Amino acid sequence: MDTDDPALPVLAAGAVLWRRSPFDDGLEIALVHRPRYDDWSHPKGKLKPDEDATSAALREVKEETGMDCVLGSPLPPARYMANGRPKHVRYWAARATTGAFTPSREVDRVIWLPPTAARHRLTQDRDRELLDALLAGPAS
């Protein structure tokens, strides 16, 4: 498959990364800040050649947040145009396990917020819909 063919969708994967708060056992959601777009989003990225979506989701969470995670329930996919091409992103709920964030050119900040605050901080409506889907169903 020609991944540069503008008629073919860009395939990507990501996760809504969550953990239990160390303070009150409530739910916290990780959001990433991408300086290139000056936006707040969930970790996600393009699939590498011959990479499956679950492996890509785990890799992207690790690369963008520094966190290892366990994928849980699938969440609704997102389909939108990006740079003139259709983009299809598969998502999962993902429970954070271990790790530590290191800033990079792609992601310069990670914040953990309660769901209501995360919903307000997210830049795109499609990311809010993913958070709503996580909250509506089982997270793991």
N, C-alpha and C positions, 0 to 999 in steps of 0.2 A: 504494500500500500504506500502511495506517495503522500507523506505527511505534510508536504508543502502545497498540495493541490487545494486551491481556494474553494473548490466545490465540496470537499470533504470536511466534516466537523473536526475540530480540535478536541481530543479526548483528554479529560482530566479527572482527578479524584481528590477528595478531601474529607474533612471530618468536623463535626461540632465537638470540640474537646471539652470534657467536663471533669470535675473532681468534687469531692466533699470539702467544704471549707474547714480549715484547721481551727477556726474560731467558734463556729456554732453548728457544724455538721450540715449546714445548708448547701445547696448546689452552687457551684461557681463555674462560669464559662470562660474559656480562654479566647481572647481576640488578638489578632495580629495587626500591627500597623505597617502598611507598605508605603515607604516614603515616595516611591515612584508615582503612586496614584494619590497619596495623602488620604488613604482610606483605612477603615477598620473592617476586618473581615474574619472569616474562618480560614484556617490553614487549608490550602489546596494548591494543586499544580498539575502540569501536563504529565501524561504517561510517557515513559521512555519507551523506545522500540522494544517490543516483545514483553513489556511489563503488564501485569494484570492490574485491575483497578484497586483491589484490596492492598496489594503491595505498594502501589503508588500512594494510596492514602496514608499508610503507615510511614512511608519514606517522607512524604511532604510534612506530616505532623512533626516528625523528628527534625527535619531540616529547618522548619520555620519556627518551631517553639522550643526545641531541645528536649522535648518530652517523648518518652516511650509511652505507648498506649495499647489498650485492648479494644479492638473494634467490636461494637455491639450491633444493634439493629440498623438496617439500612434506612436512610432518610430519603425524601423525595429528590430526584435528580433535578438539576438546574440546566436549562437550555436558554442560551442568549447569544447575541452577536458580540464578538470581540475582535477588534481590528479588521473588520470586514468579513469575518468568517464565523460560521456557526460554532459554538462551543457547547459541549455536552459534559457536565460534571456530575459524577456519582459521589454521593456522600454517605457517611455512616455516623452514628453516635460513637464516641470514642472516650473511654475512661482513661484518664491520665494515670500513669503508674509512677515512673521515676524520671528524673532528668532535670536539666537546668538550662535556661535560655542564655544564648550568646547572640548579641546583635550582629546583623549582617547588612549588606547593601540591599538585599531584598526585603528583609523584615528588621526594623530597627527597634520595635517595642512589642512586648506581649503584656497584656493585662488580664487579670482574673477578676471577673465581676459577677455579682448575683444576676440571675436571669433578667430582671426588670431593667437594671442598669446596662446590661449587655445589649438588650434590645434597643435601648435609646442610643447607644454608642455606635452600633452597626451602621454603615453607610448605605448599603443596598437593601431594598425591600426583600429581595430574594434570600438574603442572609437572615433577615428577621423571620421569614417563613420557615427556614430550616430550624431556627431556634424554637419556634412554635411547635414544629413537628417533634422535636426532641422532648419538649415539655409535655406534649400530649400522649406520648407513648412510653414504653419501657426504655430506659437509657442504655441498658447493658444487654 
